Amino acid sequence: MSPVPPASSVRESRWLTSAEPDALVECFLRHPPEYFEPFTCPSGMPGFWAPFDLLTTADEQTLALIGKLPGNGLLRRLLRWRTCFLGTTVSEYCPLPCAPAGELVRDMLRAWDRGSALLLVKDIPCDAPFLPAQANRLADELLEACRASGFFVLEGQALAWVPIDFADEDGYLAKLSSGRRRDIRRKLRSRWNLRIEILATGDPRLMPTALTDELYAQYLEVYTQSTIHFDRLSADFYRAVLKDPALDGWIFLYYRGDTLIGHNLCFIHNGMLVDKYIGCRYPQAREYNLYFVSWMENLDFARRKGLSHYIAGWTDPAVKSALGASFTPTRHAVYARNPLLRAILRKIAGRFEPDRQWFEKAASPTATRPDR
């Protein structure tokens, strides 16, 4: 395995709420996902226009109801709207510059200029434990300013994170229940059949296109099997990120023999390891429990680097909870141009908060717990 160099120092950012290098957001603006039209507000807050399926985060009951309606295929197409987003899909949080919240809201509304039915400020942090107090205050003030301007607020996805406060893998697993420890250790047996390499972004091995093309193809395999299809990253974005040494990115490569069966792309920022993208070759990745192996490898890497946190991203709260993650919520501020639509969306907003529903269900006394 590749040696681990010293941890990077804390770097200044253009945005108070950054959990990743600024250059990653800048790469998003230069090489946006398919059908995205990026822009930057005068205040410096990034955003984009994109077609948006309003049912992207709808709960299972709503999707089932829509599926039973006559002509549901046409209805789904009619529910795909051009939307103005503030934020990006490569940042954990909406990148907020240091400016008064009211000024930011006015800036966003001018950028939107009623050019579509919806304006959505995505992924606003909520008391994030790894952001500075000033960033959390600005996020709260922004939400209040949005509400005062007629926005309504939705709970977004919960961001998973792990403090690096353990001495080794056994110390980490000791925090989990005995049932979960047994299950994870069983899954980790496949690690001994794998060869693991770690490359820094900009490594000479990433300069030829053959490896970067393979990594992008693996990213697409994961994207294709995902239940949510919104921001398909471009090949140009993936190549540019992999080849940029200034990003402080790290690619974990997982081989079975000479066959690359998966990879994980992470970044170091402000003393944290931020997990961004995973690519897999199926079915081998499932056969070798790559999700669980990569989780533990990332934690070990972060520990050896002397980092403070592992930021594990959104999605899969049940799996990440079983692996010992904590969660911090995000929020979206939504403005609908039509007053009637605003009233309807406010009334049914709870149907579009899947993570909140999952956490409420998991906290129920009757919830099934895998370790019991």
C-alpha positions in Angstrom: 0.0 0.0 0.0 1.2 3.5 -0.8 2.7 5.5 2.1 0.7 8.3 3.7 2.2 11.7 3.6 1.7 14.4 6.3 -1.7 16.0 6.7 -2.4 19.1 4.7 -2.8 22.4 6.5 -6.0 24.4 6.8 -6.5 26.6 3.7 -8.5 29.7 3.1 -11.7 29.3 1.2 -13.9 31.6 -0.9 -16.9 30.2 0.9 -17.5 29.9 4.6 -19.4 26.6 4.3 -16.8 24.7 2.2 -16.2 21.1 3.2 -14.1 20.5 0.1 -11.4 22.3 -1.9 -12.6 25.4 -3.8 -11.0 24.0 -7.0 -13.6 21.2 -7.0 -16.5 23.7 -7.3 -14.5 25.6 -9.9 -14.1 22.4 -11.9 -17.9 21.9 -11.6 -18.4 25.4 -13.1 -16.0 24.7 -16.0 -17.2 21.1 -16.7 -20.9 20.9 -15.5 -23.0 17.7 -15.5 -25.1 16.9 -18.5 -27.8 19.5 -19.2 -26.6 21.8 -16.4 -26.0 25.5 -17.1 -23.8 26.9 -14.3 -23.5 30.5 -13.3 -22.0 32.6 -10.4 -23.9 35.3 -8.6 -22.2 38.7 -8.1 -21.7 37.7 -4.5 -19.7 34.7 -5.6 -22.3 32.1 -4.8 -22.4 29.4 -7.5 -25.6 28.0 -9.0 -26.9 26.3 -12.1 -30.0 25.8 -14.2 -31.1 22.2 -14.8 -34.1 20.1 -15.7 -35.5 18.7 -12.5 -37.9 15.8 -11.9 -40.0 17.0 -9.0 -40.4 13.4 -7.8 -36.7 12.9 -7.4 -36.9 12.8 -3.6 -40.5 11.7 -3.3 -41.3 9.0 -0.8 -42.3 5.5 -1.8 -46.0 6.1 -1.2 -46.1 9.1 -3.5 -44.2 7.3 -6.2 -46.6 4.3 -5.9 -49.6 6.6 -6.1 -48.2 8.3 -9.3 -47.4 4.9 -10.8 -51.1 3.8 -10.5 -52.5 6.8 -12.3 -53.6 6.6 -15.9 -51.0 8.2 -18.2 -48.4 8.2 -15.4 -45.6 8.3 -18.0 -46.9 11.6 -19.4 -47.4 12.9 -15.9 -43.8 12.2 -15.0 -42.6 14.1 -18.1 -44.9 17.0 -17.1 -43.3 17.0 -13.7 -39.9 17.6 -15.1 -39.3 21.4 -14.8 -36.4 23.7 -15.6 -35.3 24.9 -12.2 -32.8 27.4 -10.9 -30.5 26.0 -8.2 -28.2 27.8 -5.8 -25.3 25.6 -4.8 -23.6 22.8 -6.6 -23.8 19.0 -6.8 -20.1 18.5 -6.0 -20.1 20.4 -2.6 -21.5 18.9 0.6 -23.1 22.3 1.4 -24.3 25.3 -0.6 -21.1 27.4 -0.9 -22.0 30.6 1.0 -19.6 33.6 0.7 -19.1 35.9 3.7 -21.9 38.4 3.1 -25.1 39.5 4.9 -27.9 36.9 4.5 -30.4 39.4 3.2 -27.9 40.5 0.5 -27.4 36.9 -0.5 -31.1 36.3 -0.9 -31.6 39.4 -3.0 -28.6 38.3 -5.1 -30.2 34.9 -5.6 -33.6 36.3 -6.6 -31.9 38.6 -9.1 -30.0 35.7 -10.6 -33.2 33.7 -10.9 -35.3 36.8 -12.1 -38.4 34.6 -12.3 -36.9 32.7 -15.2 -38.5 29.4 -14.2 -41.3 28.1 -11.9 -38.9 27.1 -9.2 -35.9 28.5 -7.3 -34.1 26.1 -4.9 -31.3 26.8 -2.5 -29.8 23.4 -1.9 -27.9 21.8 1.0 -27.9 24.5 3.6 -26.0 23.2 6.7 -27.7 22.8 10.1 -25.3 23.1 13.1 -22.7 21.1 11.2 -20.2 20.0 13.9 -17.2 20.3 11.5 -17.9 23.8 10.2 -16.9 27.0 12.0 -19.5 28.8 14.2 -19.6 31.7 11.7 -20.6 29.4 8.9 -23.4 27.8 10.9 -24.7 31.3 12.0 -24.7 32.5 8.4 -26.6 29.4 7.3 -29.3 30.0 10.0 -29.5 33.7 9.0 -29.9 32.7 5.4 -32.8 30.4 6.1 -34.6 33.2 8.1 -34.0 35.6 5.3 -35.3 33.1 2.8 -38.5 32.5 4.9 -39.0 36.3 5.2 -38.9 36.5 1.4 -41.6 33.8 0.9 -39.4 30.6 0.6 -40.5 27.4 2.4 -37.9 25.0 3.9 -37.5 21.3 3.3 -35.3 18.9 5.2 -32.6 17.7 2.8 -30.5 14.6 3.0 -28.4 14.0 6.2 -24.7 14.1 5.8 -22.8 11.2 7.4 -19.6 11.8 9.3 -17.2 10.0 11.7 -14.8 11.7 14.2 -11.3 10.2 14.0 -11.0 9.6 17.7 -9.8 6.0 17.7 -6.3 4.4 17.8 -6.9 1.6 15.3 -9.6 -0.4 13.6 -10.4 -2.5 16.7 -10.9 0.7 18.6 -13.4 1.9 16.0 -15.3 -1.3 15.9 -15.4 -1.5 19.7 -17.9 1.4 19.6 -20.4 -0.7 17.7 -22.7 -3.4 19.0 -21.4 -7.0 19.1 -23.7 -8.0 16.3 -22.6 -5.2 14.0 -18.9 -6.0 14.8 -19.4 -9.6 13.8 -21.1 -8.6 10.6 -18.5 -6.1 9.5 -15.6 -8.3 10.4 -17.2 -11.1 8.3 -17.5 -8.7 5.3 -14.0 -7.5 5.8 -12.5 -11.0 5.2 -12.7 -10.3 1.5 -10.1 -7.5 2.0 -7.3 -10.1 2.1 -8.2 -11.1 -1.5 -7.7 -7.6 -2.8 -4.7 -5.4 -3.7 -5.1 -1.8 -2.7 -3.2 1.2 -4.1 -3.6 4.8 -3.3 -2.7 7.5 -5.8 -2.8 11.3 -5.4 -4.6 13.3 -8.0 -2.1 14.4 -10.6 -0.1 11.2 -10.2 1.8 10.4 -13.5 -0.1 7.2 -13.7 -3.3 9.2 -14.3 -1.9 11.2 -17.1 -2.6 8.6 -19.9 -6.3 8.4 -20.7 -6.7 4.6 -20.4 -6.8 4.5 -16.5 -8.9 7.7 -16.2 -11.4 6.3 -18.8 -11.7 3.1 -16.9 -12.3 5.0 -13.7 -15.0 7.1 -15.3 -16.7 4.0 -16.7 -16.8 2.6 -13.2 -18.3 5.8 -11.9 -21.0 5.4 -14.6 -21.8 1.8 -13.5 -22.6 3.1 -10.0 -24.6 6.1 -11.4 -26.6 3.7 -13.7 -27.6 1.4 -10.8 -28.5 4.3 -8.5 -32.1 5.0 -7.8 -31.6 8.8 -8.3 -30.4 10.1 -11.6 -29.8 13.9 -11.4 -26.2 15.0 -11.9 -24.4 12.7 -14.2 -20.8 14.0 -14.1 -19.1 14.6 -17.4 -16.0 12.7 -18.5 -14.2 16.0 -18.8 -14.9 16.8 -15.1 -13.7 13.4 -13.9 -10.5 13.6 -15.9 -9.8 17.2 -14.9 -10.2 16.3 -11.2 -8.1 13.1 -11.4 -5.3 15.0 -13.1 -5.2 18.1 -10.8 -2.5 17.8 -8.1 -3.7 21.0 -6.4 -6.9 19.3 -5.3 -5.3 17.2 -2.6 -7.4 14.3 -3.9 -6.7 10.6 -3.2 -7.9 7.7 -5.4 -8.2 4.3 -3.6 -7.8 1.6 -6.2 -9.1 -1.9 -5.5 -7.7 -4.8 -7.5 -8.6 -8.5 -7.6 -5.5 -9.9 -9.2 -4.7 -7.6 -12.1 -8.4 -6.5 -12.5 -9.5 -3.1 -11.2 -12.9 -3.8 -9.6 -13.5 -0.4 -8.0 -12.2 2.9 -6.8 -13.0 5.6 -4.3 -12.1 9.3 -4.9 -11.7 11.4 -1.7 -10.3 14.8 -0.9 -8.5 16.3 2.1 -9.8 19.7 3.1 -9.2 21.6 6.4 -8.0 18.5 8.2 -10.9 16.3 7.0 -11.2 13.4 4.6 -14.2 14.0 2.3 -15.5 11.0 0.4 -16.9 12.1 -2.9 -17.1 9.5 -5.7 -17.1 5.7 -5.9 -16.8 3.6 -9.0 -17.4 -0.2 -9.3 -17.2 -3.1 -11.6 -20.2 -5.3 -10.9 -20.7 -8.0 -9.8 -17.2 -8.2 -8.4 -17.5 -5.1 -6.2 -20.5 -6.7 -4.4 -18.8 -10.1 -4.2 -15.8 -8.6 -2.4 -17.9 -6.2 -0.2 -16.2 -3.2 -1.6 -18.4 -0.7 0.1 -17.5 -2.0 3.5 -13.8 -2.5 2.7 -13.5 1.0 1.3 -15.2 2.5 4.4 -12.6 0.9 6.7 -9.7 1.8 4.4 -10.8 5.5 4.4 -11.0 5.6 8.1 -7.6 4.0 8.4 -6.2 6.5 5.9 -7.7 9.4 7.8 -6.3 8.2 11.1 -2.8 7.7 9.8 -3.0 11.2 8.2 -3.9 12.7 11.6 -7.2 14.1 10.3 -10.1 15.1 12.5 -13.1 13.8 10.6 -14.2 11.5 7.8 -17.1 13.0 5.8 -18.9 10.1 4.3 -21.5 11.9 2.1 -25.2 11.5 1.6 -27.4 8.5 0.7 -27.7 5.1 2.4 -28.3 6.3 6.0 -29.2 2.8 7.1 -25.9 1.3 5.9 -23.8 4.2 7.2 -25.6 4.1 10.6 -24.8 0.4 10.9 -21.2 1.3 10.1 -21.1 3.8 13.0 -21.6 7.1 11.3 -23.3 10.1 12.9 -25.5 12.5 10.9 -26.0 16.2 10.5 -29.1 17.4 8.6 -29.2 19.7 5.6 -32.1 21.9 4.5 -33.4 23.3 1.2 -35.1 26.7 0.7 -37.6 26.6 -2.1 -39.4 29.4 -3.8 -42.3 28.8 -6.3 -43.2 31.6 -8.7 -46.9 30.7 -8.7 -48.7 31.4 -5.3 -51.1 28.4 -5.7 -48.1 26.2 -6.4 -46.4 27.6 -3.3 -49.4 26.7 -1.2 -49.6 23.1 -2.6 -45.9 22.4 -2.2 -45.9 23.7 1.4 -48.8 21.2 2.2 -47.1 18.2 0.7 -43.5 19.1 1.6 -43.2 16.2 4.0 -43.5 13.7 1.1 -40.1 14.9 -0.2 -38.0 14.5 3.0 -36.9 10.8 2.8 -34.0 11.1 5.3 -36.3 12.7 7.9 -38.8 9.9 7.4 -36.0 7.3 7.7 -34.6 8.7 11.0 -38.1 9.0 12.5 -38.8 5.4 11.6 -35.4 4.2 12.9 -36.1 6.0 16.2 -39.4 4.3 16.6 -39.6 1.7 19.5 -40.9 -0.8 17.0 -38.1 -0.3 14.5 -36.2 -3.4 13.4 -32.6 -3.2 14.6 -30.1 -5.5 12.7 -27.9 -6.0 15.8 -30.6 -7.4 18.0 
